[in-house]
């Protein structure tokens, strides 16, 4: 039986090729995502092991501060000297680090875009944990004075720099742009910076750039004496650590960093595996259809095998063996394509501004095993039903020319599908009403999807009749295409379901993406009143010197500053918005439900959520801080409703209050008000002139600001469309495969039609109409279902800011038009093949 199955696969290799392609794509997603994340994790682990000392003194994690980013507390030189005098310590280096030292390329463009962090650090020589290489110079020398810079080799290559060139970096401090001579190449650990940029300067310069000239450090890097354990040196250092800081072992710091990286990478893995699941699900319909048709075509052959003594088990096993062969070939090819996919992911992320260098791909045995198990498992499960059907064919029944699926079977499927759909709706409604886990909502949508798939044989009938009525002017050709589409409801449903799934997901994301963009536009239109908005990329703060310079631009009436910072209020975590109180009503008015919206340096505004949680009311005293060392007690002036005011902030204070509690002096955003009668274009040109040397800071009107906020959504939708497009490609292949196999199955019928006068052109039209009908069934059901999913998904995210429902009818209608074109393209080869059949040979076919 094994030999027979292998010969059968070889004899029908072209017919099984498209099924194999579906497995290739699905397995490629699985293998590619695992290889990419494994490679990235390995590279990050390598660099993290080289960026920690045996012990590390750092800002206490529970403080909620952001170190130098907000100008918060620093480690004084006295603490460095105490650490150096500690027993068991060989060397201690004071480290000044920033994650906002953006390197400019020779052409003035930002290196790295919106991707990995832009590290700036002072050069230090202490060894990394366990004596590993720390920060080191790979070529040239280290920077020793003001006006000298070292870069990591990859950043220098991307920027087009050689040693001796002048390099510019941008900072968020009082020196927005700093230039220096490139004197060397520097790197941590194994040399891979995993897409980050690294700019190294001397200690004094780093304090000037990243700490606004303050004498101190953001952390201490400790190298232990030989024979002294990390735990022992940490224990010895604890008495020397300043308040608000902590000392941890290199292993703890590295493990924490690795854990954070894994959490970040899990999104990529989950994202890709979801699309792997979609591809495999869509592919499974193609496999079911292919094997179902092949089994039907071989019914007499299988009956003959049964008559010659083959058991049902042997027939079942033979079909399963064929599926295993297809699954194995598809899985092996999928692993190979997965390598290309992993490289493609890196290239795509770089295109989107998140360039990541993995330092080479990692192929673990786990990836191979998982890919093979998934590929073989999906193929075998998809072929199980056709195999079971084949094993139950009796020799006598198989000898009949036409076998039609019983009507009661279709009805049972429809009722079962309706039951699944109703249960799914109940779960979705329960999640919307009770605000339970999002997984309840996802489960409900999946049940609705599978319920629709199960009921498709029934749902397709009115669609086919409707399309047939529109195509009646084609005469007998349209009638034949209509009847052929209804001849085998199960086959039509399986073929169209693949396209339906793809378009349902595309439509859902289209509705949700349009709603998210519409919500952003509505929020900005209501909450941003300034004529222009000035902000930095990566939401990084900007130097406080920019606002005074912009006030001098002719035509500017007012500059309103905004700052953000994490801290505490009565020891509870809090995120503060700091504003210019005098201009608050002009740029972002707040309507209070209790008290007064009048804000001064002794008051703050809080949201109704906060007031309710802590039983606060106007007049309540609150102790607030950002850096932990400087606190201020203020009174609640008023309580505002975030939803009514379209705000995300819980605490609003004045900028002087923010600075007094350690929030720093850097602005996150500027709102510019133009004087009456001023030329807006000239004002914008003047504002842009102030920041012309700082490309990370942009000047935008409300429309431009809204477009900037929508950009990440548009990029994500583009990526989703691209990946879901692969699922639709599989669906198209399914239509081609079904039509091609159907032509083979109906060879004699086609010969008879040609014999009674059907022309080749009419025959091609008939096959095309069948394909268009199948495509439109899937498109109509998919778009309607996807729109429902999109509306429901938007409602689940209404409290998260996506509170405006937008249904892009034009794009949804375009999907239907494209589906019809897909049908025409899918029918080309099967129609051409059918029209070229020899009439006499076709009639003689058994």
VOBA-778175 format. One record per residue (C-alpha): residue in three letters; x, y, z. Coordinates in steps of 0.05 Angstrom, whole numbers, padded with zeros to 5 digits, always signed. Example, Ala and Ser with C-alpha at 12.3 -4.5 7.8 and 13.67 -1.06 7.14 Angstrom:
<recs>
ALA+00246-00090+00156
SER+00273-00021+00143
</recs>
This chain:
<recs>
UNK+00000+00000+00000
UNK+00059+00047+00014
UNK+00086+00037-00056
UNK+00017+00049-00086
UNK+00009+00113-00046
UNK+00078+00140-00067
UNK+00063+00124-00140
UNK-00004+00160-00134
UNK+00030+00222-00106
UNK+00080+00221-00163
UNK+00026+00211-00215
UNK-00013+00271-00188
UNK+00047+00315-00169
UNK+00022+00377-00206
UNK-00047+00372-00175
UNK-00016+00368-00105
UNK+00034+00424-00118
UNK-00013+00480-00097
UNK-00031+00443-00033
UNK+00043+00438-00019
UNK+00051+00513-00030
UNK-00001+00527+00024
UNK+00039+00485+00074
UNK+00103+00519+00052
UNK+00075+00588+00068
UNK+00046+00567+00136
UNK+00109+00531+00159
UNK+00152+00588+00133
UNK+00116+00636+00180
UNK+00127+00590+00239
UNK+00200+00575+00223
UNK+00216+00646+00203
UNK+00186+00677+00266
UNK+00222+00627+00311
UNK+00289+00637+00275
UNK+00283+00712+00277
UNK+00266+00716+00351
UNK+00318+00664+00370
UNK+00371+00702+00331
UNK+00350+00768+00360
UNK+00347+00740+00430
UNK+00417+00710+00423
UNK+00445+00776+00398
UNK+00412+00815+00454
UNK+00436+00766+00506
UNK+00506+00774+00480
UNK+00505+00849+00484
UNK+00470+00851+00552
UNK+00523+00806+00582
UNK+00574+00856+00560
UNK+00538+00919+00584
UNK+00536+00903+00658
UNK+00591+00899+00710
UNK+00599+00849+00766
UNK+00557+00898+00805
UNK+00516+00958+00782
UNK+00491+01018+00820
UNK+00430+01046+00786
UNK+00367+01085+00798
UNK+00319+01044+00841
UNK+00269+01010+00795
UNK+00210+01024+00840
UNK+00223+01099+00840
UNK+00190+01107+00772
UNK+00242+01158+00749
UNK+00276+01161+00682
UNK+00346+01181+00701
UNK+00379+01233+00658
UNK+00321+01232+00610
UNK+00281+01277+00657
UNK+00341+01308+00692
UNK+00325+01269+00755
UNK+00373+01251+00810
UNK+00444+01231+00795
UNK+00499+01195+00833
UNK+00547+01246+00863
UNK+00623+01239+00857
UNK+00628+01225+00932
UNK+00588+01160+00923
UNK+00637+01140+00868
UNK+00696+01149+00915
UNK+00662+01109+00971
UNK+00649+01052+00923
UNK+00722+01052+00900
UNK+00744+01046+00973
UNK+00700+00985+00985
UNK+00732+00917+01000
UNK+00729+00868+00942
UNK+00724+00923+00889
UNK+00778+00926+00836
UNK+00751+00984+00794
UNK+00691+01029+00793
UNK+00673+01073+00734
UNK+00622+01129+00736
UNK+00577+01120+00675
UNK+00534+01174+00643
UNK+00483+01145+00595
UNK+00429+01173+00551
UNK+00380+01138+00505
UNK+00370+01201+00464
UNK+00438+01213+00432
UNK+00415+01211+00360
UNK+00470+01205+00308
UNK+00463+01241+00242
UNK+00490+01212+00177
UNK+00535+01251+00130
UNK+00474+01273+00091
UNK+00441+01301+00154
UNK+00389+01246+00161
UNK+00376+01211+00226
UNK+00408+01142+00233
UNK+00359+01092+00263
UNK+00294+01130+00253
UNK+00239+01105+00299
UNK+00275+01040+00314
UNK+00325+01018+00367
UNK+00350+01066+00421
UNK+00404+01117+00407
UNK+00454+01107+00463
UNK+00503+01160+00486
UNK+00555+01143+00539
UNK+00621+01165+00567
UNK+00681+01121+00554
UNK+00698+01074+00612
UNK+00747+01017+00618
UNK+00721+00970+00673
UNK+00711+00897+00652
UNK+00641+00869+00643
UNK+00612+00816+00689
UNK+00656+00754+00700
UNK+00715+00789+00667
UNK+00682+00793+00598
UNK+00699+00849+00550
UNK+00661+00913+00565
UNK+00663+00977+00526
UNK+00724+00974+00482
UNK+00756+01007+00422
UNK+00759+00963+00360
UNK+00796+01013+00316
UNK+00828+01081+00327
UNK+00827+01108+00399
UNK+00779+01130+00454
UNK+00753+01202+00458
UNK+00791+01240+00512
UNK+00768+01312+00506
UNK+00712+01357+00481
UNK+00704+01354+00406
UNK+00719+01279+00399
UNK+00670+01222+00387
UNK+00673+01147+00377
UNK+00617+01108+00343
UNK+00602+01034+00338
UNK+00625+01007+00270
UNK+00555+00992+00243
UNK+00531+01063+00257
UNK+00593+01092+00225
UNK+00580+01049+00163
UNK+00507+01069+00159
UNK+00526+01142+00166
UNK+00581+01138+00114
UNK+00635+01158+00164
UNK+00710+01144+00168
UNK+00758+01160+00224
UNK+00775+01233+00219
UNK+00707+01256+00195
UNK+00664+01305+00233
UNK+00603+01272+00266
UNK+00541+01307+00293
UNK+00495+01280+00347
UNK+00430+01308+00373
UNK+00412+01310+00447
UNK+00352+01331+00489
UNK+00396+01374+00535
UNK+00417+01446+00533
UNK+00464+01430+00476
UNK+00414+01405+00423
UNK+00468+01392+00371
UNK+00540+01370+00385
UNK+00594+01358+00333
UNK+00662+01326+00341
UNK+00717+01289+00304
UNK+00709+01214+00296
UNK+00771+01185+00331
UNK+00752+01112+00337
UNK+00702+01055+00333
UNK+00674+01028+00399
UNK+00630+00970+00418
UNK+00606+00928+00475
UNK+00614+00853+00485
UNK+00614+00812+00420
UNK+00611+00873+00375
UNK+00538+00868+00354
UNK+00496+00928+00374
UNK+00431+00896+00349
UNK+00411+00957+00310
UNK+00423+01008+00365
UNK+00468+01068+00353
UNK+00525+01082+00401
UNK+00559+01149+00409
UNK+00618+01152+00459
UNK+00648+01216+00487
UNK+00693+01233+00545
UNK+00663+01238+00615
UNK+00663+01315+00620
UNK+00629+01321+00553
UNK+00578+01268+00570
UNK+00559+01306+00633
UNK+00552+01370+00592
UNK+00508+01336+00539
UNK+00467+01288+00579
UNK+00465+01318+00650
UNK+00463+01392+00630
UNK+00532+01402+00660
UNK+00518+01371+00729
UNK+00576+01335+00761
UNK+00553+01264+00772
UNK+00534+01198+00739
UNK+00472+01159+00721
UNK+00501+01093+00744
UNK+00564+01060+00771
UNK+00598+01002+00736
UNK+00635+00958+00786
UNK+00689+00906+00771
UNK+00702+00858+00828
UNK+00770+00833+00852
UNK+00788+00764+00826
UNK+00757+00712+00872
UNK+00703+00758+00898
UNK+00632+00737+00879
UNK+00580+00784+00852
UNK+00536+00773+00913
UNK+00593+00790+00960
UNK+00611+00855+00925
UNK+00538+00876+00923
UNK+00532+00864+00997
UNK+00595+00905+01010
UNK+00571+00963+00966
UNK+00501+00971+00996
UNK+00522+01020+01051
UNK+00553+01066+00999
UNK+00492+01071+00954
UNK+00457+01140+00955
UNK+00383+01145+00971
UNK+00338+01128+00912
UNK+00390+01082+00881
UNK+00403+01008+00887
UNK+00460+00959+00874
UNK+00448+00894+00837
UNK+00491+00838+00811
UNK+00510+00835+00738
UNK+00471+00771+00731
UNK+00408+00804+00759
UNK+00416+00864+00714
UNK+00428+00820+00653
UNK+00370+00774+00669
UNK+00323+00833+00678
UNK+00345+00862+00612
UNK+00337+00794+00577
UNK+00268+00787+00607
UNK+00248+00855+00581
UNK+00275+00837+00513
UNK+00237+00772+00512
UNK+00173+00809+00529
UNK+00185+00857+00472
UNK+00202+00800+00424
UNK+00141+00761+00444
UNK+00098+00812+00406
UNK+00136+00798+00342
UNK+00132+00723+00353
UNK+00058+00724+00369
UNK+00043+00771+00311
UNK+00078+00725+00261
UNK+00050+00661+00291
UNK-00020+00689+00284
UNK-00009+00697+00210
UNK+00022+00628+00207
UNK-00043+00602+00237
UNK-00084+00641+00186
UNK-00041+00614+00128
UNK-00047+00543+00154
UNK-00121+00549+00166
UNK-00133+00576+00096
UNK-00086+00524+00068
UNK-00124+00468+00104
UNK-00186+00485+00062
UNK-00144+00479+00000
UNK-00118+00411+00023
UNK-00187+00386+00042
UNK-00214+00407-00026
UNK-00155+00378-00064
UNK-00158+00310-00030
UNK-00234+00310-00032
UNK-00235+00319-00107
UNK-00178+00270-00118
UNK-00214+00218-00076
UNK-00278+00230-00116
UNK-00240+00223-00182
UNK-00208+00158-00158
UNK-00272+00129-00130
UNK-00273+00073-00182
UNK-00199+00060-00171
UNK-00210+00055-00096
UNK-00271+00011-00107
UNK-00229-00036-00149
UNK-00176-00039-00094
UNK-00231-00057-00045
UNK-00257-00111-00092
UNK-00186-00139-00097
UNK-00182-00146-00021
UNK-00158-00079+00005
UNK-00189-00064+00073
UNK-00220+00002+00093
UNK-00161+00014+00139
UNK-00113+00004+00081
UNK-00151+00053+00037
UNK-00154+00104+00095
UNK-00079+00094+00108
UNK-00062+00102+00034
UNK-00095+00171+00030
UNK-00062+00192+00096
UNK+00006+00170+00070
UNK-00005+00214+00009
UNK-00021+00272+00056
UNK+00041+00258+00098
UNK+00085+00260+00036
UNK+00055+00327+00015
UNK+00062+00353+00087
UNK+00134+00331+00093
UNK+00155+00362+00027
UNK+00118+00426+00044
UNK+00148+00429+00114
UNK+00220+00420+00089
UNK+00210+00473+00036
UNK+00176+00517+00088
UNK+00236+00515+00134
UNK+00279+00538+00076
UNK+00231+00594+00058
UNK+00229+00611+00132
UNK+00303+00629+00129
UNK+00287+00679+00074
UNK+00226+00704+00112
UNK+00268+00717+00175
UNK+00315+00759+00133
UNK+00256+00793+00101
UNK+00228+00811+00169
UNK+00293+00847+00186
UNK+00291+00884+00120
UNK+00218+00903+00130
UNK+00230+00929+00200
UNK+00289+00970+00173
UNK+00242+00998+00119
UNK+00193+01018+00174
UNK+00249+01053+00212
UNK+00267+00998+00261
UNK+00331+00970+00233
UNK+00355+00910+00274
UNK+00419+00872+00262
UNK+00412+00801+00288
UNK+00484+00783+00274
UNK+00464+00721+00235
UNK+00406+00673+00238
UNK+00400+00618+00290
UNK+00367+00553+00269
UNK+00353+00510+00331
UNK+00331+00437+00329
UNK+00267+00460+00364
UNK+00249+00503+00303
UNK+00258+00444+00256
UNK+00218+00397+00300
UNK+00161+00447+00311
UNK+00158+00463+00237
UNK+00154+00390+00216
UNK+00103+00373+00269
UNK+00058+00431+00249
UNK+00065+00418+00174
UNK+00053+00344+00179
UNK-00002+00353+00231
UNK-00042+00404+00192
UNK-00037+00365+00128
UNK-00057+00300+00161
UNK-00116+00332+00197
UNK-00139+00366+00133
UNK-00136+00300+00095
UNK-00169+00260+00150
UNK-00240+00274+00127
UNK-00228+00257+00053
UNK-00189+00195+00075
UNK-00246+00174+00120
UNK-00295+00185+00063
UNK-00252+00144+00016
UNK-00249+00086+00065
UNK-00325+00084+00069
UNK-00336+00080-00006
UNK-00368+00014-00022
UNK-00346-00019-00088
UNK-00417-00016-00116
UNK-00430+00057-00097
UNK-00364+00078-00126
UNK-00382+00051-00194
UNK-00437+00103-00202
UNK-00418+00163-00245
UNK-00446+00217-00201
UNK-00445+00222-00126
UNK-00481+00280-00096
UNK-00476+00301-00024
UNK-00542+00285+00012
UNK-00586+00345+00026
UNK-00593+00327+00099
UNK-00517+00331+00107
UNK-00517+00403+00083
UNK-00575+00420+00129
UNK-00540+00390+00189
UNK-00478+00431+00174
UNK-00519+00494+00169
UNK-00554+00482+00236
UNK-00488+00466+00269
UNK-00457+00529+00240
UNK-00516+00571+00264
UNK-00507+00542+00335
UNK-00432+00560+00335
UNK-00448+00630+00309
UNK-00500+00642+00364
UNK-00452+00619+00418
UNK-00398+00664+00389
UNK-00446+00724+00390
UNK-00464+00709+00462
UNK-00390+00709+00483
UNK-00376+00774+00446
UNK-00437+00808+00478
UNK-00416+00782+00546
UNK-00347+00812+00537
UNK-00375+00879+00516
UNK-00424+00881+00574
UNK-00379+00856+00629
UNK-00312+00881+00603
UNK-00282+00812+00616
UNK-00218+00783+00585
UNK-00205+00801+00513
UNK-00195+00726+00501
UNK-00270+00717+00512
UNK-00281+00765+00454
UNK-00229+00730+00411
UNK-00261+00662+00425
UNK-00329+00690+00407
UNK-00303+00717+00340
UNK-00269+00650+00324
UNK-00335+00613+00337
UNK-00372+00663+00294
UNK-00321+00652+00239
UNK-00325+00576+00241
UNK-00400+00578+00247
UNK-00403+00619+00183
UNK-00355+00570+00149
UNK-00399+00511+00169
UNK-00461+00546+00143
UNK-00429+00570+00078
UNK-00460+00514+00035
UNK-00529+00543+00052
UNK-00508+00616+00054
UNK-00476+00609-00015
UNK-00541+00589-00050
UNK-00576+00657-00050
UNK-00511+00691-00069
UNK-00501+00643-00128
UNK-00574+00653-00150
UNK-00565+00729-00145
UNK-00501+00729-00186
UNK-00533+00681-00235
UNK-00593+00729-00244
UNK-00545+00786-00259
UNK-00507+00744-00309
UNK-00568+00717-00346
UNK-00552+00759-00408
UNK-00496+00709-00420
UNK-00551+00659-00434
UNK-00539+00584-00427
UNK-00467+00596-00406
UNK-00489+00634-00343
UNK-00540+00580-00328
UNK-00488+00525-00333
UNK-00439+00563-00289
UNK-00494+00574-00237
UNK-00513+00500-00235
UNK-00440+00478-00233
UNK-00428+00524-00173
UNK-00488+00492-00137
UNK-00473+00421-00158
UNK-00428+00405-00098
UNK-00443+00454-00041
UNK-00388+00426+00004
UNK-00334+00435-00049
UNK-00358+00506-00066
UNK-00360+00523+00009
UNK-00290+00496+00021
UNK-00262+00535-00038
UNK-00296+00600-00021
UNK-00283+00595+00054
UNK-00208+00605+00044
UNK-00220+00672+00010
UNK-00274+00689+00060
UNK-00226+00682+00119
UNK-00174+00726+00087
UNK-00223+00781+00068
UNK-00258+00777+00136
UNK-00192+00792+00171
UNK-00173+00846+00121
UNK-00242+00879+00128
UNK-00239+00876+00203
UNK-00171+00910+00206
UNK-00194+00961+00154
UNK-00254+00981+00196
UNK-00213+00982+00260
UNK-00156+01020+00228
UNK-00203+01072+00198
UNK-00237+01079+00267
UNK-00170+01088+00302
UNK-00149+01141+00252
UNK-00216+01175+00258
UNK-00210+01174+00334
UNK-00142+01207+00330
UNK-00168+01261+00284
UNK-00227+01275+00330
UNK-00183+01277+00392
UNK-00133+01325+00361
UNK-00188+01369+00333
UNK-00220+01375+00402
UNK-00160+01376+00448
UNK-00106+01412+00408
UNK-00122+01485+00395
UNK-00053+01510+00376
UNK-00040+01533+00305
UNK+00025+01492+00303
UNK+00052+01435+00344
UNK+00127+01426+00356
UNK+00150+01357+00380
UNK+00207+01307+00375
UNK+00211+01237+00346
UNK+00207+01178+00394
UNK+00167+01226+00439
UNK+00234+01250+00467
UNK+00237+01317+00503
UNK+00271+01377+00473
UNK+00316+01432+00501
UNK+00280+01487+00539
UNK+00320+01537+00497
UNK+00276+01523+00436
UNK+00212+01555+00464
UNK+00244+01623+00478
UNK+00276+01623+00409
UNK+00208+01609+00377
UNK+00175+01664+00416
UNK+00219+01713+00379
UNK+00193+01691+00311
UNK+00152+01746+00279
UNK+00077+01731+00281
UNK+00079+01685+00342
UNK+00029+01706+00395
UNK+00044+01653+00447
UNK+00083+01589+00459
UNK+00051+01540+00507
UNK+00096+01486+00535
UNK+00078+01415+00557
UNK+00120+01365+00595
UNK+00108+01294+00619
UNK+00138+01253+00676
UNK+00127+01192+00719
UNK+00128+01200+00795
UNK+00083+01190+00855
UNK+00024+01225+00888
UNK+00016+01207+00962
UNK+00065+01150+00946
UNK+00019+01121+00892
UNK+00046+01117+00820
UNK+00027+01179+00779
UNK+00040+01206+00710
UNK+00041+01282+00708
UNK+00024+01331+00652
UNK+00058+01398+00664
UNK+00030+01459+00628
UNK+00036+01534+00623
UNK-00024+01554+00665
UNK-00033+01622+00631
UNK-00044+01592+00562
UNK-00079+01528+00582
UNK-00148+01553+00562
UNK-00122+01574+00494
UNK-00090+01508+00474
UNK-00121+01452+00516
UNK-00180+01476+00558
UNK-00202+01431+00614
UNK-00274+01431+00639
UNK-00279+01409+00712
UNK-00337+01372+00745
UNK-00317+01394+00815
UNK-00279+01455+00841
UNK-00243+01503+00795
UNK-00200+01495+00733
UNK-00156+01554+00756
UNK-00086+01526+00763
UNK-00026+01556+00799
UNK+00039+01532+00829
UNK+00005+01508+00893
UNK-00051+01468+00860
UNK-00064+01410+00813
UNK-00121+01381+00774
UNK-00139+01307+00779
UNK-00184+01261+00739
UNK-00249+01233+00765
UNK-00217+01163+00764
UNK-00163+01186+00813
UNK-00210+01226+00856
UNK-00256+01166+00863
UNK-00200+01117+00877
UNK-00169+01158+00933
UNK-00232+01196+00957
UNK-00201+01263+00938
UNK-00240+01327+00928
UNK-00224+01401+00918
UNK-00180+01424+00975
UNK-00149+01355+00989
UNK-00074+01361+01002
UNK-00030+01316+00959
UNK+00045+01303+00965
UNK+00076+01296+00896
UNK+00146+01280+00868
UNK+00181+01257+00805
UNK+00252+01241+00826
UNK+00236+01220+00897
UNK+00284+01269+00930
UNK+00244+01332+00920
UNK+00171+01334+00941
UNK+00117+01387+00945
UNK+00049+01388+00978
UNK-00005+01419+00935
UNK-00081+01424+00938
UNK-00131+01393+00890
UNK-00161+01453+00853
UNK-00210+01414+00811
UNK-00232+01346+00785
UNK-00243+01334+00711
UNK-00273+01277+00670
UNK-00222+01249+00621
UNK-00274+01225+00572
UNK-00312+01291+00569
UNK-00246+01328+00559
UNK-00216+01277+00510
UNK-00154+01270+00554
UNK-00109+01213+00576
UNK-00078+01250+00635
UNK-00095+01238+00708
UNK-00053+01293+00740
UNK-00042+01364+00714
UNK+00007+01412+00747
UNK+00042+01477+00727
UNK+00112+01475+00697
UNK+00145+01510+00757
UNK+00113+01457+00803
UNK+00138+01402+00757
UNK+00210+01430+00760
UNK+00205+01437+00835
UNK+00190+01362+00844
UNK+00248+01340+00801
UNK+00213+01336+00733
UNK+00269+01370+00695
UNK+00269+01429+00647
UNK+00259+01395+00580
UNK+00195+01405+00540
UNK+00158+01347+00508
UNK+00113+01389+00464
UNK+00102+01462+00444
UNK+00036+01491+00421
UNK+00044+01554+00379
UNK-00010+01607+00374
UNK-00005+01654+00315
UNK-00022+01728+00322
UNK-00084+01754+00286
UNK-00069+01775+00215
UNK+00000+01741+00214
UNK+00021+01702+00152
UNK+00018+01629+00175
UNK+00066+01604+00121
UNK+00119+01656+00142
UNK+00108+01638+00215
UNK+00117+01564+00201
UNK+00180+01578+00160
UNK+00207+01619+00219
UNK+00192+01564+00269
UNK+00225+01512+00224
UNK+00286+01557+00219
UNK+00296+01553+00294
UNK+00302+01477+00291
UNK+00333+01470+00221
UNK+00395+01438+00251
UNK+00355+01389+00294
UNK+00319+01342+00245
UNK+00288+01302+00302
UNK+00243+01361+00320
UNK+00187+01378+00272
UNK+00137+01436+00264
UNK+00067+01414+00242
UNK-00001+01444+00235
UNK-00061+01406+00263
UNK-00070+01366+00199
UNK+00004+01348+00196
UNK+00005+01330+00270
UNK-00056+01285+00260
UNK-00022+01252+00200
UNK+00041+01240+00242
UNK-00001+01207+00297
UNK-00036+01164+00245
UNK+00029+01142+00212
UNK+00042+01083+00259
UNK-00028+01057+00247
UNK-00020+01063+00172
UNK+00047+01027+00175
UNK+00017+00971+00217
UNK-00042+00964+00169
UNK+00006+00961+00110
UNK+00043+00904+00144
UNK-00021+00868+00162
UNK-00047+00875+00091
UNK+00018+00847+00064
UNK+00016+00786+00109
UNK-00059+00774+00099
UNK-00047+00781+00025
UNK-00008+00716+00028
UNK-00069+00682+00057
UNK-00110+00710-00001
UNK-00057+00683-00049
UNK-00068+00614-00020
UNK-00143+00624-00029
UNK-00133+00642-00102
UNK-00091+00580-00111
UNK-00148+00541-00081
UNK-00196+00569-00133
UNK-00147+00551-00188
UNK-00136+00482-00160
UNK-00211+00469-00151
UNK-00228+00492-00222
UNK-00170+00453-00252
UNK-00189+00389-00216
UNK-00262+00402-00232
UNK-00245+00407-00306
UNK-00209+00340-00302
UNK-00268+00311-00264
UNK-00318+00337-00317
UNK-00277+00319-00378
UNK-00331+00276-00409
UNK-00385+00327-00393
UNK-00344+00383-00425
UNK-00334+00339-00487
UNK-00409+00329-00493
UNK-00423+00403-00485
UNK-00373+00418-00540
UNK-00405+00363-00583
UNK-00475+00395-00578
UNK-00450+00463-00599
UNK-00417+00499-00540
UNK-00359+00540-00569
UNK-00290+00545-00538
UNK-00304+00618-00522
UNK-00369+00600-00487
UNK-00333+00545-00449
UNK-00280+00593-00425
UNK-00335+00642-00404
UNK-00370+00587-00365
UNK-00307+00570-00325
UNK-00293+00644-00313
UNK-00364+00656-00288
UNK-00355+00597-00240
UNK-00291+00627-00214
UNK-00321+00697-00206
UNK-00382+00667-00171
UNK-00338+00629-00122
UNK-00295+00691-00110
UNK-00355+00736-00099
UNK-00387+00687-00050
UNK-00325+00689-00007
UNK-00317+00764-00016
UNK-00389+00782+00002
UNK-00392+00737+00063
UNK-00321+00756+00084
UNK-00331+00831+00078
UNK-00398+00829+00115
UNK-00369+00785+00171
UNK-00305+00826+00174
UNK-00344+00891+00180
UNK-00383+00861+00238
UNK-00318+00839+00271
UNK-00288+00908+00260
UNK-00347+00944+00292
UNK-00346+00896+00352
UNK-00270+00903+00359
UNK-00276+00979+00358
UNK-00327+00975+00414
UNK-00280+00935+00458
UNK-00227+00989+00450
UNK-00273+01049+00459
UNK-00247+01061+00530
UNK-00176+01058+00504
UNK-00185+01117+00458
UNK-00215+01085+00395
UNK-00283+01116+00407
UNK-00302+01138+00337
UNK-00331+01086+00290
UNK-00313+01095+00217
UNK-00335+01045+00164
UNK-00295+01057+00099
UNK-00349+01036+00050
UNK-00306+01054-00010
UNK-00249+01008+00009
UNK-00296+00951+00027
UNK-00330+00958-00041
UNK-00261+00957-00074
UNK-00249+00890-00041
UNK-00310+00862-00078
UNK-00285+00889-00144
UNK-00216+00860-00132
UNK-00248+00793-00114
UNK-00283+00791-00181
UNK-00217+00805-00216
UNK-00185+00751-00175
UNK-00237+00703-00201
UNK-00222+00722-00273
UNK-00147+00713-00263
UNK-00156+00647-00225
UNK-00199+00619-00282
UNK-00148+00634-00337
UNK-00109+00569-00336
UNK-00167+00521-00320
UNK-00210+00555-00374
UNK-00154+00552-00425
UNK-00142+00478-00409
UNK-00217+00462-00415
UNK-00224+00497-00482
UNK-00166+00457-00511
UNK-00194+00389-00495
UNK-00204+00344-00555
UNK-00279+00332-00563
UNK-00275+00257-00582
UNK-00222+00242-00529
UNK-00262+00278-00476
UNK-00326+00240-00493
UNK-00288+00174-00490
UNK-00262+00190-00420
UNK-00289+00145-00365
</recs>
